[in-house]
């Protein structure tokens, strides 16, 4: 894979302890309708408690009819940033790049540079790949030699939000949400990138800060 410089397109930041759920549907006009549009980011302890799971969802509000022809943009790299010393600067990155129906993962590894610009960490000792699951097919997963567990492909949007009720509350016409309320995103899909990482690769037993960026090839 050719080494490429990439430039930040859009970003969403979330700080976590044990679990994070962060959502940002269609709030980035420059990225809307592209796979640089990050909808959700989740980070949590795996079923195997020795692992951490990171989930980045992009290109939200896909109808079932549109999902089958939607694909990851090969000019977009999704980069998961991990800060292990609470200075809000990434100490490790996990990079995910699609090519020809395969999602390639690099990391966790120390970034060549921090901030808006990145280079693909092709020489990372931790790397793997997984075939991108087609819409309607059983999930394709893979485990790398270093222990990364990986998935990439369309999924039902897992984020629950009653947007109409939220608008009523903001407008002063309601004081609270209904239980359970109406799921605005029901029936819509996202493209998901999932990687499960042994905690030993993160190199810390304490809290971490983590956020995700979508970066476009320069």
ZAKOL-168805 format. One record per residue (C-alpha): residue number from 0; residue in three letters; chain; x, y, z. Coordinates in pm, whole numbers. Layout:
# residues N
[drenlo NUM,"Ala","A",[X,Y,Z]]
...
This chain:
# residues 218
[drenlo 0,"Unk","A",[0,0,0]]
[drenlo 1,"Unk","A",[140,337,-98]]
[drenlo 2,"Unk","A",[226,569,188]]
[drenlo 3,"Unk","A",[4,878,170]]
[drenlo 4,"Unk","A",[-25,1206,353]]
[drenlo 5,"Unk","A",[-374,1283,473]]
[drenlo 6,"Unk","A",[-553,1597,582]]
[drenlo 7,"Unk","A",[-827,1626,845]]
[drenlo 8,"Unk","A",[-1177,1641,699]]
[drenlo 9,"Unk","A",[-1398,1625,1009]]
[drenlo 10,"Unk","A",[-1360,1518,1367]]
[drenlo 11,"Unk","A",[-1564,1435,1673]]
[drenlo 12,"Unk","A",[-1412,1428,2020]]
[drenlo 13,"Unk","A",[-1516,1223,2321]]
[drenlo 14,"Unk","A",[-1332,1160,2647]]
[drenlo 15,"Unk","A",[-1389,825,2817]]
[drenlo 16,"Unk","A",[-1326,634,3133]]
[drenlo 17,"Unk","A",[-1475,286,3096]]
[drenlo 18,"Unk","A",[-1739,348,2829]]
[drenlo 19,"Unk","A",[-1818,622,2580]]
[drenlo 20,"Unk","A",[-2109,682,2347]]
[drenlo 21,"Unk","A",[-2081,989,2124]]
[drenlo 22,"Unk","A",[-2311,1085,1837]]
[drenlo 23,"Unk","A",[-2301,1352,1569]]
[drenlo 24,"Unk","A",[-2545,1279,1287]]
[drenlo 25,"Unk","A",[-2539,1515,986]]
[drenlo 26,"Unk","A",[-2388,1804,1183]]
[drenlo 27,"Unk","A",[-2086,1847,956]]
[drenlo 28,"Unk","A",[-2212,2001,628]]
[drenlo 29,"Unk","A",[-1879,1968,448]]
[drenlo 30,"Unk","A",[-1875,1592,514]]
[drenlo 31,"Unk","A",[-2248,1516,495]]
[drenlo 32,"Unk","A",[-2328,1221,271]]
[drenlo 33,"Unk","A",[-1967,1101,259]]
[drenlo 34,"Unk","A",[-1782,840,461]]
[drenlo 35,"Unk","A",[-1587,1124,621]]
[drenlo 36,"Unk","A",[-1910,1204,811]]
[drenlo 37,"Unk","A",[-1867,1045,1155]]
[drenlo 38,"Unk","A",[-2202,961,1315]]
[drenlo 39,"Unk","A",[-2104,775,1633]]
[drenlo 40,"Unk","A",[-1800,665,1829]]
[drenlo 41,"Unk","A",[-1812,398,2101]]
[drenlo 42,"Unk","A",[-1535,270,2329]]
[drenlo 43,"Unk","A",[-1594,2,2590]]
[drenlo 44,"Unk","A",[-1448,-300,2762]]
[drenlo 45,"Unk","A",[-1491,-619,2560]]
[drenlo 46,"Unk","A",[-1675,-933,2660]]
[drenlo 47,"Unk","A",[-1321,-1056,2713]]
[drenlo 48,"Unk","A",[-1231,-810,2987]]
[drenlo 49,"Unk","A",[-866,-813,2878]]
[drenlo 50,"Unk","A",[-971,-629,2561]]
[drenlo 51,"Unk","A",[-1102,-284,2464]]
[drenlo 52,"Unk","A",[-1344,-235,2175]]
[drenlo 53,"Unk","A",[-1355,74,1952]]
[drenlo 54,"Unk","A",[-1644,135,1711]]
[drenlo 55,"Unk","A",[-1650,420,1458]]
[drenlo 56,"Unk","A",[-1965,465,1251]]
[drenlo 57,"Unk","A",[-1971,683,940]]
[drenlo 58,"Unk","A",[-2217,788,668]]
[drenlo 59,"Unk","A",[-2539,778,867]]
[drenlo 60,"Unk","A",[-2907,787,773]]
[drenlo 61,"Unk","A",[-2865,528,498]]
[drenlo 62,"Unk","A",[-3196,382,384]]
[drenlo 63,"Unk","A",[-3206,4,330]]
[drenlo 64,"Unk","A",[-3244,63,-45]]
[drenlo 65,"Unk","A",[-2932,282,-54]]
[drenlo 66,"Unk","A",[-2713,73,174]]
[drenlo 67,"Unk","A",[-2631,-197,-80]]
[drenlo 68,"Unk","A",[-2463,49,-316]]
[drenlo 69,"Unk","A",[-2287,253,-45]]
[drenlo 70,"Unk","A",[-1920,188,23]]
[drenlo 71,"Unk","A",[-1630,319,226]]
[drenlo 72,"Unk","A",[-1439,596,50]]
[drenlo 73,"Unk","A",[-1088,479,-39]]
[drenlo 74,"Unk","A",[-963,837,0]]
[drenlo 75,"Unk","A",[-1076,851,364]]
[drenlo 76,"Unk","A",[-882,708,657]]
[drenlo 77,"Unk","A",[-1059,667,990]]
[drenlo 78,"Unk","A",[-812,723,1275]]
[drenlo 79,"Unk","A",[-886,629,1635]]
[drenlo 80,"Unk","A",[-674,836,1872]]
[drenlo 81,"Unk","A",[-576,718,2221]]
[drenlo 82,"Unk","A",[-429,945,2489]]
[drenlo 83,"Unk","A",[-276,748,2776]]
[drenlo 84,"Unk","A",[-134,1031,2991]]
[drenlo 85,"Unk","A",[-425,1278,3011]]
[drenlo 86,"Unk","A",[-265,1557,2806]]
[drenlo 87,"Unk","A",[-528,1533,2529]]
[drenlo 88,"Unk","A",[-261,1452,2269]]
[drenlo 89,"Unk","A",[-269,1113,2100]]
[drenlo 90,"Unk","A",[-2,870,2218]]
[drenlo 91,"Unk","A",[-133,584,2003]]
[drenlo 92,"Unk","A",[-343,564,1688]]
[drenlo 93,"Unk","A",[-538,289,1514]]
[drenlo 94,"Unk","A",[-581,361,1143]]
[drenlo 95,"Unk","A",[-841,198,918]]
[drenlo 96,"Unk","A",[-815,233,538]]
[drenlo 97,"Unk","A",[-1035,60,276]]
[drenlo 98,"Unk","A",[-891,-79,-48]]
[drenlo 99,"Unk","A",[-1062,-302,-304]]
[drenlo 100,"Unk","A",[-1319,-450,-66]]
[drenlo 101,"Unk","A",[-1079,-494,225]]
[drenlo 102,"Unk","A",[-1037,-280,538]]
[drenlo 103,"Unk","A",[-673,-254,646]]
[drenlo 104,"Unk","A",[-590,-177,1010]]
[drenlo 105,"Unk","A",[-262,-34,1141]]
[drenlo 106,"Unk","A",[-194,0,1514]]
[drenlo 107,"Unk","A",[-220,64,1796]]
[drenlo 108,"Unk","A",[107,242,1722]]
[drenlo 109,"Unk","A",[273,572,1807]]
[drenlo 110,"Unk","A",[178,833,1545]]
[drenlo 111,"Unk","A",[445,980,1317]]
[drenlo 112,"Unk","A",[295,1320,1399]]
[drenlo 113,"Unk","A",[9,1447,1614]]
[drenlo 114,"Unk","A",[-279,1678,1532]]
[drenlo 115,"Unk","A",[-445,1734,1195]]
[drenlo 116,"Unk","A",[-193,1567,963]]
[drenlo 117,"Unk","A",[-110,1197,962]]
[drenlo 118,"Unk","A",[88,946,762]]
[drenlo 119,"Unk","A",[-19,585,719]]
[drenlo 120,"Unk","A",[165,370,975]]
[drenlo 121,"Unk","A",[241,88,731]]
[drenlo 122,"Unk","A",[541,-29,934]]
[drenlo 123,"Unk","A",[332,-78,1249]]
[drenlo 124,"Unk","A",[398,-414,1413]]
[drenlo 125,"Unk","A",[26,-442,1495]]
[drenlo 126,"Unk","A",[-175,-465,1175]]
[drenlo 127,"Unk","A",[-442,-674,1012]]
[drenlo 128,"Unk","A",[-712,-682,748]]
[drenlo 129,"Unk","A",[-1068,-799,705]]
[drenlo 130,"Unk","A",[-1296,-831,403]]
[drenlo 131,"Unk","A",[-1567,-564,411]]
[drenlo 132,"Unk","A",[-1901,-735,479]]
[drenlo 133,"Unk","A",[-2159,-675,200]]
[drenlo 134,"Unk","A",[-2504,-552,296]]
[drenlo 135,"Unk","A",[-2734,-839,390]]
[drenlo 136,"Unk","A",[-2450,-1090,437]]
[drenlo 137,"Unk","A",[-2339,-1259,757]]
[drenlo 138,"Unk","A",[-2075,-1056,938]]
[drenlo 139,"Unk","A",[-1719,-1124,822]]
[drenlo 140,"Unk","A",[-1462,-1092,1100]]
[drenlo 141,"Unk","A",[-1090,-1158,1122]]
[drenlo 142,"Unk","A",[-822,-1182,1389]]
[drenlo 143,"Unk","A",[-468,-1067,1318]]
[drenlo 144,"Unk","A",[-152,-1243,1436]]
[drenlo 145,"Unk","A",[-108,-970,1697]]
[drenlo 146,"Unk","A",[-458,-1028,1838]]
[drenlo 147,"Unk","A",[-663,-751,1674]]
[drenlo 148,"Unk","A",[-1023,-855,1606]]
[drenlo 149,"Unk","A",[-1175,-661,1315]]
[drenlo 150,"Unk","A",[-1499,-592,1129]]
[drenlo 151,"Unk","A",[-1606,-342,865]]
[drenlo 152,"Unk","A",[-1937,-308,687]]
[drenlo 153,"Unk","A",[-2297,-183,704]]
[drenlo 154,"Unk","A",[-2493,-219,1028]]
[drenlo 155,"Unk","A",[-2827,-99,1161]]
[drenlo 156,"Unk","A",[-2775,240,1326]]
[drenlo 157,"Unk","A",[-2750,154,1700]]
[drenlo 158,"Unk","A",[-2793,508,1830]]
[drenlo 159,"Unk","A",[-3132,581,1992]]
[drenlo 160,"Unk","A",[-3255,940,1991]]
[drenlo 161,"Unk","A",[-3602,1096,1987]]
[drenlo 162,"Unk","A",[-3524,1403,1779]]
[drenlo 163,"Unk","A",[-3885,1524,1754]]
[drenlo 164,"Unk","A",[-3926,1519,2133]]
[drenlo 165,"Unk","A",[-3588,1689,2172]]
[drenlo 166,"Unk","A",[-3709,1969,1943]]
[drenlo 167,"Unk","A",[-4024,2006,2156]]
[drenlo 168,"Unk","A",[-3813,2036,2472]]
[drenlo 169,"Unk","A",[-3580,2292,2314]]
[drenlo 170,"Unk","A",[-3883,2485,2188]]
[drenlo 171,"Unk","A",[-4036,2497,2536]]
[drenlo 172,"Unk","A",[-4330,2274,2447]]
[drenlo 173,"Unk","A",[-4222,1975,2659]]
[drenlo 174,"Unk","A",[-4020,1930,2978]]
[drenlo 175,"Unk","A",[-3888,1575,2946]]
[drenlo 176,"Unk","A",[-3845,1279,2714]]
[drenlo 177,"Unk","A",[-4103,1004,2687]]
[drenlo 178,"Unk","A",[-4018,650,2790]]
[drenlo 179,"Unk","A",[-3922,482,2566]]
[drenlo 180,"Unk","A",[-3989,755,2308]]
[drenlo 181,"Unk","A",[-3960,727,1929]]
[drenlo 182,"Unk","A",[-3630,619,1772]]
[drenlo 183,"Unk","A",[-3554,875,1501]]
[drenlo 184,"Unk","A",[-3285,652,1349]]
[drenlo 185,"Unk","A",[-3491,331,1339]]
[drenlo 186,"Unk","A",[-3464,161,1002]]
[drenlo 187,"Unk","A",[-3154,352,892]]
[drenlo 188,"Unk","A",[-2803,216,857]]
[drenlo 189,"Unk","A",[-2442,324,901]]
[drenlo 190,"Unk","A",[-2105,195,785]]
[drenlo 191,"Unk","A",[-1921,53,1087]]
[drenlo 192,"Unk","A",[-1555,-1,1165]]
[drenlo 193,"Unk","A",[-1496,-221,1470]]
[drenlo 194,"Unk","A",[-1165,-321,1623]]
[drenlo 195,"Unk","A",[-1111,-513,1947]]
[drenlo 196,"Unk","A",[-767,-461,2097]]
[drenlo 197,"Unk","A",[-586,-641,2382]]
[drenlo 198,"Unk","A",[-531,-395,2668]]
[drenlo 199,"Unk","A",[-163,-490,2666]]
[drenlo 200,"Unk","A",[-130,-306,2333]]
[drenlo 201,"Unk","A",[-256,14,2494]]
[drenlo 202,"Unk","A",[7,-11,2764]]
[drenlo 203,"Unk","A",[-192,136,3052]]
[drenlo 204,"Unk","A",[-416,10,3329]]
[drenlo 205,"Unk","A",[-568,352,3401]]
[drenlo 206,"Unk","A",[-819,574,3225]]
[drenlo 207,"Unk","A",[-765,679,2864]]
[drenlo 208,"Unk","A",[-899,960,2648]]
[drenlo 209,"Unk","A",[-1006,855,2301]]
[drenlo 210,"Unk","A",[-1152,1026,1995]]
[drenlo 211,"Unk","A",[-1194,954,1627]]
[drenlo 212,"Unk","A",[-1108,1153,1315]]
[drenlo 213,"Unk","A",[-1184,1104,947]]
[drenlo 214,"Unk","A",[-889,1217,735]]
[drenlo 215,"Unk","A",[-890,1266,358]]
[drenlo 216,"Unk","A",[-594,1186,137]]
[drenlo 217,"Unk","A",[-406,1501,41]]
